[in-house]
Amino acid sequence: MTLLPASPIPARPAQRHVPERSCAACRRKRPQGELVRLTRTPAGWVLAGTGKGQGGRGSYVCGDTPSCWSEKKLRRAFGAQAGTLSTQLQEHHELNTPPRSSAASTS
């Protein structure tokens, strides 16, 4: 029996796995970093932000789509807490969005 020389394994481009999650409001799949995480606590659902390390049951909502923050869309997933969560998401967006600058003046 003769051994064949080992053929080199072709190099594959380095691709990192990007986890995807579904928005609880619109059901659209997006990369996890584009979504805001809501965490279930004994007191109810709270905004956990985009950082990792929040344990427990969680759900995700689009972080840049205001239509996903409407109370009506959130009610399916979060029930009676939809109104509170809608307000929290809008405040979170206002705090984390840089203010728009007025039109640049030309001299």
C-alpha positions in Angstrom: 0.0 0.0 0.0 1.4 3.3 -1.0 0.6 6.6 0.8 -0.3 9.6 -1.3 1.3 12.9 -0.3 -1.0 15.0 1.7 -2.5 17.8 -0.4 -2.5 21.2 1.3 -5.9 22.4 2.5 -6.9 25.5 0.6 -6.9 28.6 2.7 -10.4 30.0 3.4 -10.9 33.7 3.9 -11.4 34.5 7.6 -15.1 35.1 8.1 -16.5 35.7 11.6 -19.8 34.4 12.5 -22.3 37.2 13.1 -25.2 36.1 15.3 -28.7 37.1 14.0 -31.7 37.8 16.1 -35.3 38.6 15.2 -37.1 41.8 16.2 -40.0 41.1 18.4 -42.1 43.9 16.7 -41.5 43.5 13.0 -40.1 39.9 13.0 -37.2 40.9 10.7 -33.9 39.1 11.2 -30.9 41.4 11.6 -27.4 41.2 13.1 -27.5 41.2 16.9 -25.5 44.5 17.1 -28.3 46.4 15.3 -30.9 45.4 17.8 -31.6 46.6 21.4 -32.1 43.9 24.0 -34.9 43.8 26.4 -34.5 41.6 29.5 -37.2 39.9 31.5 -36.8 40.5 35.3 -39.0 39.6 38.2 -40.4 43.2 38.0 -41.2 42.8 34.2 -39.4 43.7 31.0 -36.6 46.3 31.1 -34.4 47.9 28.5 -31.0 46.1 28.7 -29.3 48.2 26.0 -27.0 46.8 23.3 -24.3 45.5 25.7 -23.7 41.9 26.4 -23.7 40.3 29.8 -27.3 40.7 30.6 -28.5 37.3 31.8 -31.9 35.9 31.7 -34.7 35.7 29.2 -34.3 38.3 26.6 -36.0 39.7 23.5 -34.7 42.1 20.8 -36.2 45.2 19.0 -34.8 47.1 16.1 -32.6 49.9 17.5 -32.9 52.3 14.6 -36.5 51.8 13.4 -39.0 54.0 15.3 -41.9 52.2 13.8 -40.9 49.1 15.8 -41.2 51.1 19.0 -44.9 51.8 18.6 -47.0 50.5 21.5 -49.2 48.6 19.1 -46.4 46.6 17.6 -44.8 45.9 21.0 -48.1 44.7 22.5 -48.0 41.3 20.8 -44.7 40.4 22.5 -44.8 42.4 25.8 -48.5 42.7 26.6 -49.5 45.4 29.1 -45.9 46.6 29.4 -45.8 47.7 25.8 -46.5 51.4 26.6 -43.7 51.6 29.1 -41.2 49.9 26.8 -42.2 52.1 23.9 -41.4 55.2 26.0 -38.1 53.7 27.2 -37.0 52.8 23.7 -37.8 56.4 22.5 -35.8 57.9 25.4 -32.9 55.5 24.7 -32.8 56.5 21.1 -32.8 60.3 22.0 -30.0 59.8 24.4 -27.8 57.8 22.1 -28.4 59.7 18.9 -26.1 62.7 18.3 -28.1 65.9 17.7 -28.5 66.9 14.1 -26.4 69.8 13.1 -28.1 72.6 11.2 -27.2 73.2 7.6 -23.6 74.2 7.2 -23.3 77.8 6.5 -21.3 78.7 3.4 -19.0 81.8 3.4 
